[in-house]
Amino acid sequence: MKLHELAPNPGATKERKRVGRGPGSGHGKTAGRGHKGQKSRSGDRKLPSWFEGGQTPLHKRIPKRGFRSPNRVEYSVVNVKTLDRYFSEGEEVTPEKLLEKGLVKKGMPVKILGDGELTKRLVVKAHAFSQSAKEKIEKAGGTCEVIA
């Protein structure tokens, strides 16, 4: 066998269906799309899942509720179990060190939450602490410092 003799196995390839190329082809005129209706038109596409055929969709029939406070603060959160895993005994935990280790997002204030256990004494500096996180850090012999 030579390179120029290579060919796909019989039945491995399928001939492309060329439609709309005259009446002799058997796929002329309507090109297999039938007559009239949205699916026969150009631009027929998959509609979004919330489209209800032109009926007012559910999300517009239901009244609006609540609002988003323009003054809300969104924190990048870290649990005490994460601090226990990534920091060693007596180490200082700062937002900069958390960012270095890839635990928080850049430019976001940091809040420490109390999920998990803390076995090491740490000096933690963050923008906010949950009550349980503060208790766990102090119970382990560490300190919590709120930074502006």
N, C-alpha and C positions, 0 to 999 in steps of 0.2 A: 504494500500500500504506500502511495506517495501523498504528499501534502495536498496536491491539487485534486486528489481523488476523495478527500474527506467530505462526507455529507451526513446530515442528520439521519437518524434511524427513521424508517417508514412510520408515519403516524405521529412523529414527534412534533411536527410543526403543523400549524393550521393556517389555511389561506385566509387573508383578510377579506371581509365582506364589503365589496365596493358597491355602494348604493347610489341611487339617483343619477344613473348614467344611461338613461333612455329606456324605452319600452322593451327592447330586445333582451335586456339583461335580466328581466324578471324582477328587478328591484328598482324600477324607474318611478316617475311621478311622485308618489307619496313616500317612497324609500322605506317602506316597512313600518311607517309611523301611523298608518290608518288615516281617517278623515277627521278634521277639525279637533278642537279641544286643546287644552293647555299642553298636553304631552306631544301634540303634533307640531307645536310652534317652536321657533328657535328660542333659545334662552331657557328652555325647560331644564330645571335643575332640582337638586335635592333641597327641599324646603326645610327651614329650621324647625326643630322639634316643637317649639312653642306656637307654630303657625296653625291656626284652626280653620283654614279655608275661607278667611275673610270675616268670620264671626269675631266679635270683639274678644280678644284673648283673656284668659283667666286673670293674668297679672294686671290687666287694665280694669277688670270688672270689680276687683277687690279694692276697698278704700285704702288710702295711704295711711301709714301708722308710724309715729315716732319721728325722730330726726337725728342727725349726726352732729354732735356738739363741735363747733369749730375750735374749741379750746381743749379737746381731749388730748391726752398724752399717750402715745403708743410706745410701750416698753419692749425691749428685747429681753426675754426672760431666761433665767438660768436657775436650775434647781440645785439644792445643796448636795444631792448625790453626784451631780456633775462636778461640783467643786471638789468633792472628796476624791473623785477619780483623776482629775487633771492637776491638782495642786498638792505639794508636799507639806509636811508638818511645819508650822510657823511661818509659812510663806504669805506674802501680802497679795491679796486679790484686788486688782483694779480693772476698770473697763478696758484700759489699754492692753493689759495682759490677757483678758478674755478675748479681745479682738485678735491678738496675735495667735491665740490657740484656735481661732475660728469658731468660737462659741457664741458670739454676738454679731449683729450687723453694724456696719460702720455708721456713725452719726446718729445712733439711736440711744436714748437713755436706758440704763440697765436696771432691772428689777430682779432681786433674788427671791425665789419661791422655796417652800419648805418640803418638797417631795423627796423622799428617801432619807438616809441617815448620814450624819457627819461624824467621822471618828478622829479628825485631825483638828488641831488648834490653828485657826486661820484669822488673819486680819483682813476683813472684807470691807472694801469701799465701793459703794454703789449708789445710784440715785434713789432707789426705794427698796424696802424689804417687806415681805409679808410677816405677819405676827409669828407664824410657826417657824419661818426661816430664822428670824431674829432669836427666838428661843433656842433652836437647835445649835446655832453658831455659838451663842453664849454658854450653853450647856457643855459644849465641847472645849470650852476654855478660850474661845476666840472673841473677837470684838467686831461690832458692826459700826460703820461710819457712813452717815448719809452725806453725799456730796451734791453740790448744786448743779 
